[in-house]
């Protein structure tokens, strides 16, 4: 394998970009890889037809996107090393990504792998014990280099073999972002995701709660990307096996309304007053339709009216019902 080429885990954020630049300055060819787990990060944007990733990178960096969502969906159900504070299986996730990066060494004829990790920055994966475990389980022992904190860690094989000059690597540690921002200035980087702008959505408490509920009640046995996308939209409610979504704003309502006309999808929409869109999968009983319509009416401008007209579209058939808006104390029982 070539000593002058490496694979880089690229997240779309500043740290991985800095790691790439540090290694490129040593004349090493870097192949940046973004592993798509199927969940949604601060780099995602929506187009008319699909969701894509917009990775903020300098023009001289071409990122390869590799889909690992199928394998990651299996992990999320029962991660070997558990979850963080929410539904984030960070250790298992990092091991999976690095295993895949290790496989790509053969594809790209690369000598080693780099990441943008900083010792002590993230409590679950970037403490010394976790970093050793992740390196071992990924099959990259000795060939995983972390340029931003390398001087705080034992020498790797690329350093011992003089592929990489250890003196030109960094010794960052801790949770402060000050040193990274200063390093970015020195390297002339101005195009990157601001560190505080977001990250893995699995660390979000609200999303994690909705995902946990989904996994508990999922009868398909296989997670679909669309399911995960819908978990990012609106207020989510469950009444036993009945699960539905109500938009919170114009943008979310428009996203839900795009499902109108799709087989197996119920779309609820206010008729005479401004209000949100509602979403529910599957054939519904009259009682279930009335309940969801009443919940949608509660969030409409007619919430204080005796009756609100709600349109329900299912399999290209529309019906309109009149319903009394639910009271907050009743609806509150079912919010996820």
N, C-alpha and C positions, 0 to 999 in steps of 0.2 A: 504493500500500500504506500501511497505517496506521503512523505513527511511534510510536503508543502501544500497539503490540502486537508481541510477538516469540515465536519458537519457541525452546524450551529443550530441549537434550538432557538427559534425566534418566536416571541410572544406578541410582537407588535408594540411592545413597550420600550422604555429607555434603556433598561439594564442589558437586555439582550443585544440591543443596537450598539451599546458601548463595548460589550465583549467582542462583537464582530469587528469593530473598528480597531480595537487594540491589537487583535491578531492580524488583521489586514496590514497594519503598519509594519509588521515584521516580514512582509512579503509572502504571506501565506494565503492561498486561495481558499475562501470561505464559501460554503454552500449553505445558505440559510434555509431552514425548513420550519414551516408553520404547521403544527399538528392540529387538525380540526377535530375536536372531541364531539361535536354536535350540539354543544351548548353555546350560549351567546355571550360575547365579550364586548368591550367598548369599541372594538374595531368593526362591528357589524353594521352594514347599511342595507336598506331595502330598495330593490328595484321593482319595476312593474311586475316582473314575472318570477323573481326568485330572490333569495337572500344571498349576499356575497360578502366577502371580507375585504375591507379597505385598510390595508396595512400602511401606516405612515412611515415611509422609508426614503432615504436619499435616493436620487435617481440611479446611483451606481450599484444599488443593492437589489438583486432580483430574488424574490422569495418564492420557494417551492411550497405549495399547499398539499398536504397529505391527509386524506380522510381516515381517521382511526375511530370514527364514531361507533361502529358496530361493536368493536371490542370494548370500547369505553362504556357503552350501555350495559354490557354484562358486568363490568366492574362496579358500576354505580349501585347495582342491586345488593351486592354484598362484598365490599372491599376487604381484602385480607388484612390491611393495616388500619381499618376503621376510618371514621370521618373526623374532620376538624370541628369547629364550633357549630357548623351547619352541615349541609349535605356535600361537603367538599372532601373527596377522598384523595387528598393531595399527594400522599406518599405513593399510593398505587398508581395515580395519574402520572407522576414523574417517572416511575419505573417503566410504565408502558411506553411513554414517549422516548425514553432513552434506549429501551430495547429496539424500538423502531429505528431510532437514529443509528444504533449499532449495526442493524441490518443494512442501512443505507451506505455504510462505509464501503461495502463491497460494490454497491451500485455505482458510487462516485469515485471509487478508488481513493478513499480518504484515510488518513492515518489515525485520526482521533476525533473526539467530539468535544464541543465547548457549550457552555451555558452562561447565562447572565446572573447566576446566583451570587448572593452576598451572604457571607457567614453571619448568622444572627438576625437576618432581616425578617424572615418569616419563621414563627416559632415551631411549626409542625415539620417543615421539610428542610430548613436551613440551619439546623443545629448540627453540631459535629457528628453525633451518633446517627441521625437520620441521613446525613449526606454520605456517610460510609455505607450504610445499609442500601441506599438507593444505587450507589455506584456498584456494589457487589451484585445486587439482584438484577441489575440491567445487563450484566455481563461485560461491563466496561472498566473493570478494575485496572487502574493504572493509566487508562486511556481516556479518562474524563477530566478535562481541564476547565477550571472556573477562573477565567482571567481577572475578574474584578476583585477576588479575594484570595488569589493563588498563594500569595506570600504568607497567608495565615494558615495554609494547609501543607501537608507533605508534598514533596516534589512528585510530579507525575512522570510517566515514561517520556512524553514529548519533551519535557524539560531535561530529564537525565540524558536523553539522546541528542540534546542540543538542537532539536527541531525548533524549539521555542526558547527565547531568551527570558529566563525567569526575572531578571532585573528590570525588564520592561513591562512586567505585569503589575497588578495593583494589590493593595492590602486593605481594601475596604471591609468594614464590619459594622454591625448594628443596624438599627432601623432608620436612622436619619438619612434623608435624601440629599443633604447639602453637598456631600462630596461628589455624588453622581452628577448633579447639576453643574458643578464647577468643572468636572471632567468633560462634560458635554461641550461646555464653552471652549475649553482648551483644544478639543478635537474638531471644533468648528461645526458642531451639530446644532441645527435649528429646527429640524423637521422630525418631530417624534411625539408620541402620546405623552401628555403630561402625567406624571406619576400618580397624582391624586384623582385622575379622571375615571377610574374604574378598574375592572379586572374580571376575574372569573365570577360569573353570576351565581355559581354554586355556594359562594360565601355570603350571598344575600339571604337574610333570615326569612323574608317574605316568600321569595322564590323557593327556598328550601322547604318551607312548610307546604307549599302547593305541590312540589315534586314528591314529597313524602306521602302525601295524600294520594297522588296519582299512582304511585307504585303499590300502595296498599290495596287499591281498588282495581288496578289494571287487570283485565281479563284476557287481553290479547296475548300476553306473555312476551311480547316484543315491543320495545319502545320505538316509536316513529319520531323522526325529526320534527314533524308537524305538531306532535303532542308537546314537545319541549318548547316550541315557538309559542304556542297558545298559552303556556304557563307564564309567559312574560307579559300577557295582555290582560288588563281589566281586573275587576273584582271576581273572585272565585267562590262559588257556593256549593255545598253538598247537603242533600237531604236523603240520607240512606244511600241508595245506588244512583240517585238522580244528581248529576253534576252539571252545572251551567256557569256561564261567564256573562258578566255585564260590563260594557265599556265604561271607562271613567272620563274620557274626553273625546274630542272630535277625531283625533288621530287613531285612538283605539277603536272607536266606533267604525271608522272607515275600514280598518283592518278586518274587523269581524264581518262587516257587510260584504266583503269580497268572497265570503264563503256562501253567499246566497246562491241557490241553484245547484249546489254540489249535492250529489246523492247522499242521503243519510244525515244531512245537517239541517237543524232547525234554526232559523233566524227570526228573532223577535224585533219589531220596530214600531215605534209610536206613530199613530196616524194623524191625530189632530193637534198634538202639542209637541214641542221640541223635547227630545229625550234620547236615552242611550240605545244602543243595539244590544241584543241578547243572543247568546250562542248556546246550543246544546246538541249533542250527537244522539242519533237513534230515534226510533219511533216512540212517541209519547202518548200516554193516556190523556183523556180530556182533563182529568184532575191535575196532572203534571203540567200540561200546557197552561192551565189557569194559574197555577202557582208561580211558574216562571214569569208569565205575563204580569202578574201582580207585583213581582219583585222589580221588573223592568219599569213598571208604572211608578213605583216608589221613587226612582231616581229621575223621573221626568219632571217637566215644569207643571204637570198636572197632579203632583203628589198629594195635594190637599183637596183634590176633586173627589166626588163620590164615585165616579167611574172614569176610566181612561180606555180609549180604543187602542188595541194592540194588533198589529198585523203579524201573522205567523206563516212563514214560508217553509215548506218541506217537500223535497222532491218535485220542485217547480209547481206545487199547488199552494195556493194562498187561502187563508181563512182569517177573518177578523173577529175578535172577541172583545167584549167590554168587561172590564174587571176593576175591582176596587184596589187601590194601591195598598200594599202590605204596610203594616206598622213597623217602625224601627225595631221595637223590642222583639217582634216575631222574626224579622229577617236576620237580626243579629245572631240568632241561634245557629244559623247555617253557614255563616261566612267562614271561609278557610283562612 
